[in-house]
Amino acid sequence: MTEAFFRHSTTAGVRRAVVERVTLPRRELTLESSGGTVRVKVLDGPDGPRVKAEYDDVAAAARRSGRPAHELARELQTRALALVATRAAGTSPTTKES
């Protein structure tokens, strides 16, 4: 990239810096929906878990089930949060998971 700057611009110098990236611990759940299996990412944040269903999985499941994708995604997020909470509490989950 630096070579391209020198070749294609009038600059006499380029500042470069090494940066560090810190990430939250993450894991993945698999939930069953009326349209099939959906992967859900779980991030362990400082204020508790964050969950988000994989977009491609939600879109495919929504097409198969005939449900709106945003409704299915919201349902899966609620189920995933409940599952993560039951696991943290040490109780048995009621949602099917792989």
Order of alpha helices (4+ residues) and beta strands (2+ residues): alpha-beta-beta-beta-alpha-alpha
